[in-house]
Amino acid sequence: MFYIVESSKSFYEATFDLPPVVQRLGFVILNVQDTGEMLRRKEIDLDEECQVFDVCNYRQMEKILAIDIRLALTLPWRITVFTEDGATKLGIVRPASLTERPDENPVLARVLTEVEEKLIQIVDETR
């Protein structure tokens, strides 16, 4: 369900390096949520850093929603950069794991697999 890799970069380097890779591989960043900072502003202790990047590829999103509008519940896709025990990590929820039965619709399975492969490529190139 998850794809998580450890980075040799600092948290700040990874969050800085991610956007150009996202753009180069055909996605756009819709929003960045600094979860760690948001919680600290509410006086909630979080020892780790965490930023969530909402990303999409409009053409792939169009294909997915044309097949099954309910999949809007899973959109946009997220790439998260976080720290865990001093290590910087990047991760996604695998889009292909979000369908109950991918064999029921091979076109949908193919599109979700293509999206997943690109998201993994983004994470791997950023690490």
C-alpha positions as CSV (number, residue, x, y, z in Angstrom):
1,M,0.0,0.0,0.0
2,F,2.9,2.4,0.8
3,Y,6.0,3.2,-1.0
4,I,8.5,4.9,1.3
5,V,12.2,5.5,0.8
6,E,14.9,7.0,3.0
7,S,16.8,10.0,1.6
8,S,20.4,10.9,2.0
9,K,19.2,14.6,2.0
10,S,18.1,16.7,4.9
11,F,14.4,17.4,5.2
12,Y,14.8,20.9,3.8
13,E,16.9,19.7,0.9
14,A,14.3,17.1,0.0
15,T,11.4,19.5,0.1
16,F,13.4,22.0,-2.0
17,D,14.4,19.4,-4.6
18,L,10.9,17.8,-5.0
19,P,9.0,20.5,-6.9
20,P,11.3,20.6,-10.0
21,V,11.2,16.8,-10.3
22,V,7.4,16.8,-10.0
23,Q,7.1,19.4,-12.8
24,R,9.7,17.7,-15.1
25,L,7.8,14.5,-14.9
26,G,4.5,16.0,-16.0
27,F,2.8,16.7,-12.7
28,V,1.8,19.9,-10.9
29,I,1.8,20.7,-7.2
30,L,-1.6,21.9,-6.2
31,N,-0.9,22.5,-2.5
32,V,1.8,22.1,0.1
33,Q,0.8,21.5,3.7
34,D,3.4,21.8,6.3
35,T,1.8,19.5,8.8
36,G,4.6,19.8,11.4
37,E,4.4,23.6,11.4
38,M,0.6,23.6,11.5
39,L,0.6,21.4,14.6
40,R,3.3,23.5,16.3
41,R,1.2,26.6,15.7
42,K,-1.6,25.0,17.6
43,E,0.8,24.2,20.4
44,I,0.8,20.5,19.6
45,D,4.2,18.8,20.0
46,L,5.5,17.0,17.0
47,D,9.2,16.1,17.1
48,E,9.3,15.2,13.4
49,E,9.0,17.3,10.3
50,C,6.3,16.6,7.7
51,Q,5.2,18.3,4.5
52,V,2.5,16.9,2.3
53,F,2.6,17.8,-1.4
54,D,-0.8,17.4,-3.3
55,V,0.1,16.6,-6.9
56,C,-1.7,15.8,-10.0
57,N,-1.4,15.1,-13.7
58,Y,-4.5,16.6,-15.3
59,R,-4.7,14.2,-18.2
60,Q,-4.3,11.1,-16.0
61,M,-6.9,12.5,-13.6
62,E,-9.3,13.1,-16.5
63,K,-8.9,9.5,-17.6
64,I,-9.5,8.1,-14.1
65,L,-12.5,10.2,-13.4
66,A,-14.1,9.3,-16.7
67,I,-13.8,5.7,-15.8
68,D,-15.1,6.0,-12.2
69,I,-16.0,9.3,-10.7
70,R,-15.9,7.8,-7.2
71,L,-12.1,7.7,-7.5
72,A,-12.2,11.5,-6.9
73,L,-12.2,10.4,-3.2
74,T,-8.5,9.4,-3.7
75,L,-7.4,12.5,-5.5
76,P,-5.1,14.4,-5.7
77,W,-2.2,12.1,-5.1
78,R,0.1,12.9,-2.2
79,I,3.9,12.8,-1.9
80,T,5.0,13.2,1.7
81,V,8.4,14.3,2.9
82,F,8.9,13.5,6.6
83,T,11.5,12.7,9.2
84,E,11.5,9.6,11.4
85,D,14.1,9.1,14.0
86,G,16.4,11.6,12.4
87,A,16.1,10.2,8.9
88,T,14.5,12.0,6.0
89,K,11.9,9.9,4.1
90,L,9.7,10.3,1.1
91,G,6.6,8.3,0.5
92,I,3.3,7.8,-1.4
93,V,0.2,5.7,-1.0
94,R,0.3,3.5,-4.1
95,P,-2.6,4.6,-6.4
96,A,-3.0,1.1,-7.8
97,S,-3.7,-0.2,-4.3
98,L,-6.8,2.0,-4.0
99,T,-9.1,0.0,-6.2
100,E,-10.9,-3.0,-4.8
101,R,-10.5,-5.2,-7.9
102,P,-8.1,-3.8,-10.5
103,D,-8.8,-6.8,-12.8
104,E,-12.4,-5.7,-13.3
105,N,-11.3,-2.7,-15.3
106,P,-8.0,-3.2,-17.1
107,V,-8.0,0.3,-18.5
108,L,-8.3,1.8,-15.0
109,A,-5.6,-0.6,-13.7
110,R,-3.2,0.5,-16.5
111,V,-3.8,4.2,-15.8
112,L,-3.3,3.8,-12.1
113,T,-0.2,1.8,-12.7
114,E,1.2,4.5,-15.0
115,V,0.5,7.1,-12.3
116,E,2.1,5.0,-9.6
117,E,5.2,4.4,-11.7
118,K,5.6,8.2,-12.2
119,L,5.1,9.0,-8.5
120,I,7.7,6.4,-7.6
121,Q,10.0,7.9,-10.1
122,I,9.5,11.3,-8.6
123,V,10.2,9.9,-5.1
124,D,13.3,8.0,-6.3
125,E,14.8,10.9,-8.2
126,T,14.2,13.3,-5.3
127,R,15.7,11.0,-2.6
